[in-house]
């Protein structure tokens, strides 16, 4: 059972957030995190983003995915409109950074992201969003607007006690490096992505 281990106010370039660490062990170095915008109104449907860790995209600004851009956009959105980012430590669709780099190497040989994972004997996507639901319950959030393109996240909410009020799209413009990755998201995982997004040079 996860519980609150620590919390503090954290000023960021997007505004001030309350950061809360959740884990079943206070010595856990990689707890899940909730970022709560200071103007969040819990009496109304709360804007919520479930975001899985991506060190390559968020820290090192990899162009192979849009994860860093999505996190930045979500932080900006919830700062302006109120809301919560539930940051889940599920690197590389929960295969870990070592396997993720192995998958990258296979992608250099022509495989897409799903094919690479499967060739390594790993699931195409091993993430579990149930922990995000548990965090919302601990925060006493009952009604949300989910910031996502991912139908699996929608299903997790619909199958929980949390009321899904609406979906807020979060689509980034593709680059030549991320185009195939986004196409795989849409074709294999059914992500709700628009075709008309232009490709940046």
C-alpha positions as CSV (number, residue, x, y, z in Angstrom):
1,X,0.0,0.0,0.0
2,X,1.5,3.3,-1.0
3,X,1.3,6.3,1.3
4,X,2.5,9.9,1.5
5,X,6.2,9.9,2.4
6,X,7.1,13.6,2.1
7,X,5.9,16.8,0.6
8,X,7.0,20.3,0.0
9,X,6.4,23.4,-2.1
10,X,8.5,23.5,-5.3
11,X,8.8,26.7,-7.4
12,X,9.3,25.9,-11.1
13,X,9.6,27.9,-14.3
14,X,6.0,27.2,-14.9
15,X,4.8,28.2,-11.4
16,X,4.6,26.9,-7.9
17,X,3.6,23.3,-7.2
18,X,3.1,21.2,-4.1
19,X,5.2,18.1,-4.6
20,X,4.2,14.9,-2.8
21,X,6.2,11.6,-2.9
22,X,4.3,8.4,-2.6
23,X,5.7,4.9,-1.8
24,X,5.2,1.9,0.4
25,X,8.7,2.5,1.8
26,X,10.1,5.8,3.1
27,X,13.6,4.7,1.9
28,X,12.5,4.3,-1.7
29,X,14.7,6.4,-3.9
30,X,12.2,6.3,-6.8
31,X,8.8,7.1,-5.4
32,X,5.8,8.1,-7.5
33,X,5.2,11.9,-7.4
34,X,2.2,14.2,-7.5
35,X,2.7,17.8,-8.6
36,X,-0.3,19.9,-7.5
37,X,-0.7,23.4,-8.9
38,X,-1.3,26.0,-6.2
39,X,-4.6,27.2,-7.7
40,X,-6.2,23.7,-8.0
41,X,-9.9,23.7,-6.9
42,X,-10.8,20.3,-5.6
43,X,-14.5,21.1,-5.4
44,X,-14.6,21.0,-9.3
45,X,-13.4,18.3,-11.8
46,X,-9.6,18.3,-11.4
47,X,-7.3,18.4,-14.5
48,X,-5.1,15.4,-14.2
49,X,-2.2,14.1,-16.3
50,X,-0.8,10.5,-15.7
51,X,2.8,10.9,-16.9
52,X,5.4,8.0,-17.0
53,X,9.0,8.8,-16.5
54,X,11.2,9.3,-19.6
55,X,14.8,10.3,-18.7
56,X,15.8,10.4,-22.4
57,X,13.1,12.8,-23.4
58,X,12.7,14.9,-20.2
59,X,16.3,15.2,-19.1
60,X,18.4,14.7,-22.2
61,X,15.8,16.1,-24.7
62,X,15.8,13.2,-27.0
63,X,13.9,13.8,-30.3
64,X,12.8,10.2,-30.5
65,X,9.7,10.8,-28.4
66,X,7.5,13.7,-27.3
67,X,7.6,12.9,-23.6
68,X,9.6,15.9,-22.5
69,X,7.4,18.2,-24.5
70,X,4.2,16.6,-23.1
71,X,5.5,17.0,-19.5
72,X,6.3,20.7,-20.1
73,X,3.0,21.4,-21.7
74,X,1.1,19.6,-18.9
75,X,2.9,21.6,-16.3
76,X,2.1,24.8,-18.1
77,X,-1.5,23.8,-18.5
78,X,-2.2,22.8,-14.9
79,X,-0.4,25.9,-13.6
80,X,-2.7,28.1,-15.7
81,X,-5.9,26.0,-15.1
82,X,-5.3,24.1,-11.9
83,X,-4.6,20.4,-11.7
84,X,-2.3,17.6,-10.9
85,X,0.5,15.7,-12.7
86,X,0.9,12.2,-11.4
87,X,4.5,11.3,-12.3
88,X,4.9,7.5,-12.4
89,X,8.3,5.9,-12.3
90,X,7.7,3.6,-15.3
91,X,10.6,4.4,-17.5
92,X,10.4,3.1,-21.1
93,X,6.8,1.9,-20.8
94,X,8.1,0.2,-17.6
95,X,11.0,-1.8,-19.1
96,X,13.7,0.4,-17.5
97,X,16.4,2.5,-19.0
98,X,18.8,-0.3,-19.8
99,X,16.2,-2.3,-21.8
100,X,15.0,1.0,-23.3
101,X,18.5,1.6,-24.7
102,X,18.7,-1.9,-26.0
103,X,15.4,-1.3,-27.8
104,X,16.8,1.9,-29.2
105,X,19.7,-0.1,-30.7
106,X,17.2,-2.4,-32.3
107,X,15.3,0.5,-33.7
108,X,18.5,1.7,-35.3
109,X,18.4,-1.6,-37.3
110,X,14.9,-0.8,-38.6
111,X,12.5,-2.1,-35.9
112,X,9.7,0.1,-34.5
113,X,9.3,0.6,-30.8
114,X,6.8,-2.3,-30.4
115,X,8.9,-4.7,-32.5
116,X,12.0,-3.9,-30.5
117,X,10.4,-4.6,-27.2
118,X,9.0,-7.9,-28.4
119,X,12.3,-9.0,-29.8
120,X,13.8,-8.4,-26.4
121,X,11.2,-10.7,-24.9
122,X,9.5,-7.7,-23.2
123,X,5.9,-6.5,-23.3
124,X,5.0,-3.8,-25.8
125,X,3.8,-1.7,-22.9
126,X,4.1,-2.9,-19.3
127,X,2.8,0.1,-17.5
128,X,0.1,-0.1,-14.8
129,X,-1.9,3.0,-14.1
130,X,-3.7,1.5,-11.0
131,X,-1.1,3.2,-8.8
132,X,-2.1,6.6,-10.3
133,X,-5.7,5.8,-9.3
134,X,-4.5,5.0,-5.8
135,X,-2.7,8.4,-5.6
136,X,-5.8,10.2,-6.7
137,X,-7.8,8.5,-4.0
138,X,-5.2,9.4,-1.4
139,X,-5.5,13.0,-2.6
140,X,-9.3,12.7,-2.3
141,X,-9.9,13.5,-5.9
142,X,-13.2,12.1,-7.2
143,X,-13.9,13.8,-10.5
144,X,-11.3,14.5,-13.2
145,X,-10.6,15.9,-16.7
146,X,-7.9,13.5,-18.0
147,X,-5.1,15.0,-20.0
148,X,-4.2,12.2,-22.4
149,X,-4.2,10.7,-25.9
150,X,-3.9,7.1,-24.4
151,X,-7.1,5.0,-24.4
152,X,-5.6,2.7,-21.8
153,X,-5.4,5.5,-19.3
154,X,-9.0,6.3,-20.0
155,X,-10.0,2.7,-19.3
156,X,-8.2,2.7,-16.0
157,X,-10.2,5.7,-14.9
158,X,-13.5,4.4,-16.2
159,X,-13.0,1.1,-14.4
160,X,-12.3,2.9,-11.1
161,X,-14.3,4.9,-8.6
162,X,-13.0,8.1,-10.1
163,X,-15.5,10.0,-12.4
164,X,-14.1,10.8,-15.8
165,X,-15.7,14.2,-16.7
166,X,-13.8,14.8,-20.0
167,X,-10.6,14.1,-21.9
168,X,-8.1,16.9,-22.7
169,X,-5.9,16.1,-25.7
170,X,-2.1,16.6,-25.4
171,X,-0.7,16.2,-28.9
172,X,2.8,17.5,-29.8
173,X,4.0,18.2,-33.3
174,X,6.0,15.4,-34.7
175,X,9.7,15.7,-35.8
176,X,11.4,13.6,-38.4
177,X,12.9,11.6,-35.5
178,X,9.6,11.0,-33.7
179,X,7.3,10.6,-36.7
180,X,7.5,6.8,-36.8
181,X,7.2,6.6,-33.0
182,X,4.0,8.6,-33.0
183,X,2.6,6.5,-36.0
184,X,3.2,3.3,-33.9
185,X,1.4,4.9,-31.0
186,X,-1.6,5.5,-33.2
187,X,-1.6,2.3,-35.2
188,X,-0.6,-0.3,-32.5
189,X,-1.8,1.3,-29.2
190,X,-4.8,3.2,-30.7
191,X,-3.6,6.6,-29.3
192,X,-6.1,9.4,-30.1
193,X,-3.8,11.4,-32.4
194,X,-4.8,13.7,-35.2
195,X,-3.5,13.0,-38.7
196,X,-3.3,16.7,-39.7
197,X,-0.4,17.5,-37.4
198,X,2.4,18.9,-39.5
199,X,6.0,17.6,-39.3
200,X,8.6,20.0,-38.1
201,X,11.8,20.3,-40.1
